[in-house]
Amino acid sequence: MAIQGVTRLLLALGVSVPAGAPASAAEPNARYVIIVAPSTRTDGLQLDDLRRLFLGLRVDVDGQRLVPLNFPVGSSDRVAFDRKLLDMSPDSVGRYWVDRKIRGEGEPPRTVTSARVMKQLVAAVPGLVGYIRVDQLDPSVRVIVDQSGVAVLERP
């Protein structure tokens, strides 16, 4: 599916799918996993590729472009995820995106309002990549694991 089609679908689903509760409050030691649709190919995908993806750089796997989804700026899940994956504070992430925008180098990932919406979108659209807390997992999505079989954000 072309990026324009994904964008249209995201906008359509964002309007037609009830938002539910806002991104849930994260516990201080919450564990997160990065999720994709069960049919999304992730062979050879490395943690650095996922960092690049959430920093707005293009990542393709077997010819399929991956498209990241994020929670809103300042939400506890977003802050925790940015610290774990990107090793960046909210201020650093904000400055990064302002710099990229000024240079004309892209936009930040689209945001969703809840884990429920994140799972619905990721499950429905191959190529979308999101994240949720481990306790929010269900069979509708698949956790991205590294070559050792460990979920990428579950490392000690």
C-alpha positions as CSV (number, residue, x, y, z in Angstrom):
1,M,0.0,0.0,0.0
2,A,1.4,3.4,-1.0
3,I,2.2,5.9,1.7
4,Q,-0.6,8.2,0.4
5,G,-3.0,5.3,0.8
6,V,-1.8,4.7,4.4
7,T,-2.1,8.4,5.2
8,R,-5.7,8.4,3.9
9,L,-6.5,5.3,5.8
10,L,-5.0,6.7,9.0
11,L,-7.0,9.9,8.6
12,A,-10.2,8.0,7.9
13,L,-9.7,5.6,10.8
14,G,-8.8,8.4,13.1
15,V,-12.2,10.0,12.4
16,S,-14.2,6.8,12.3
17,V,-12.6,4.8,15.1
18,P,-13.6,6.1,18.6
19,A,-10.6,7.3,20.4
20,G,-11.4,5.8,23.7
21,A,-9.3,6.8,26.7
22,P,-6.2,8.9,26.2
23,A,-2.9,7.1,26.1
24,S,-2.8,5.3,29.4
25,A,-0.6,6.3,32.3
26,A,2.7,4.4,32.3
27,E,4.0,2.8,35.4
28,P,7.6,3.8,36.2
29,N,9.0,0.4,35.3
30,A,6.5,-0.4,32.5
31,R,7.8,-2.7,29.7
32,Y,7.0,-1.8,26.1
33,V,7.0,-3.9,23.0
34,I,7.0,-2.8,19.4
35,I,4.2,-4.3,17.4
36,V,3.2,-4.9,13.8
37,A,0.4,-6.7,11.9
38,P,0.9,-10.5,11.9
39,S,1.5,-10.3,8.1
40,T,4.1,-7.6,8.2
41,R,7.6,-8.9,7.3
42,T,10.3,-8.0,9.7
43,D,13.1,-10.4,8.7
44,G,16.5,-8.8,9.4
45,L,15.0,-5.8,11.1
46,Q,17.4,-4.5,13.8
47,L,16.9,-2.3,16.8
48,D,18.8,0.5,15.0
49,D,16.4,0.3,12.1
50,L,13.5,0.8,14.6
51,R,15.3,3.8,16.1
52,R,15.8,5.2,12.6
53,L,12.1,4.6,11.8
54,F,10.9,6.5,14.9
55,L,13.3,9.3,14.0
56,G,11.6,9.8,10.7
57,L,14.0,8.0,8.4
58,R,12.8,5.6,5.8
59,V,13.0,1.9,6.6
60,D,11.9,-0.8,4.2
61,V,11.7,-4.5,4.7
62,D,11.4,-6.8,1.6
63,G,10.2,-3.8,-0.4
64,Q,7.5,-2.8,2.1
65,R,7.9,0.7,3.7
66,L,7.4,0.7,7.4
67,V,5.3,3.6,8.9
68,P,5.6,4.4,12.6
69,L,2.8,5.4,14.9
70,N,3.3,7.3,18.2
71,F,1.3,8.4,21.2
72,P,0.8,12.2,21.7
73,V,3.7,14.4,22.8
74,G,3.9,14.5,26.6
75,S,1.9,11.3,27.2
76,S,3.5,9.1,29.8
77,D,3.7,6.2,27.3
78,R,5.4,8.4,24.7
79,V,7.9,9.8,27.2
80,A,8.8,6.3,28.4
81,F,9.1,4.9,24.9
82,D,11.3,7.8,23.6
83,R,13.6,7.3,26.6
84,K,13.8,3.5,26.0
85,L,14.1,3.4,22.3
86,L,15.6,6.7,21.3
87,D,17.4,7.5,24.6
88,M,16.0,11.0,24.3
89,S,14.2,13.3,26.8
90,P,10.9,15.0,25.7
91,D,12.8,18.3,25.2
92,S,15.5,16.5,23.0
93,V,12.8,14.9,20.9
94,G,11.0,18.2,20.5
95,R,14.2,20.0,19.4
96,Y,15.0,17.1,17.0
97,W,11.6,17.4,15.2
98,V,11.8,21.2,15.0
99,D,15.3,20.9,13.4
100,R,14.0,18.3,10.9
101,K,11.0,20.4,10.0
102,I,13.1,23.6,9.5
103,R,15.5,21.6,7.2
104,G,12.5,20.2,5.3
105,E,13.5,16.6,6.3
106,G,10.2,15.2,7.2
107,E,7.5,15.1,9.8
108,P,7.2,13.1,13.1
109,P,5.2,9.9,13.2
110,R,1.4,10.2,13.2
111,T,-0.1,10.0,16.6
112,V,-2.9,7.9,18.0
113,T,-4.8,8.5,21.2
114,S,-4.9,5.1,22.9
115,A,-3.4,1.7,23.0
116,R,-6.7,0.3,21.6
117,V,-6.6,2.5,18.5
118,M,-2.8,1.8,18.2
119,K,-3.6,-2.0,18.1
120,Q,-6.6,-1.6,15.7
121,L,-4.6,0.4,13.2
122,V,-1.4,-1.7,13.4
123,A,-3.4,-5.0,13.1
124,A,-5.4,-3.6,10.1
125,V,-2.6,-2.1,8.0
126,P,0.5,-4.1,7.2
127,G,3.6,-2.0,7.5
128,L,2.4,0.2,10.4
129,V,4.6,-0.1,13.4
130,G,3.5,0.9,16.9
131,Y,4.2,0.2,20.5
132,I,2.2,-0.7,23.6
133,R,2.8,-1.9,27.1
134,V,3.3,-5.6,27.5
135,D,0.1,-5.9,29.6
136,Q,-1.9,-4.5,26.6
137,L,-0.8,-7.2,24.1
138,D,-3.4,-9.4,22.4
139,P,-3.3,-11.8,19.5
140,S,-4.4,-9.1,16.9
141,V,-0.7,-7.9,16.7
142,R,2.7,-9.4,16.6
143,V,5.7,-8.3,18.7
144,I,8.9,-7.5,16.8
145,V,11.7,-9.6,18.1
146,D,15.4,-9.4,17.4
147,Q,17.6,-12.2,16.0
148,S,18.0,-13.8,19.5
149,G,14.2,-14.1,19.9
150,V,14.0,-11.3,22.5
151,A,11.3,-8.6,22.2
152,V,13.3,-5.5,21.4
153,L,12.3,-3.4,24.3
154,E,12.1,-6.1,26.9
155,R,15.9,-6.2,27.4
156,P,17.1,-5.8,31.0
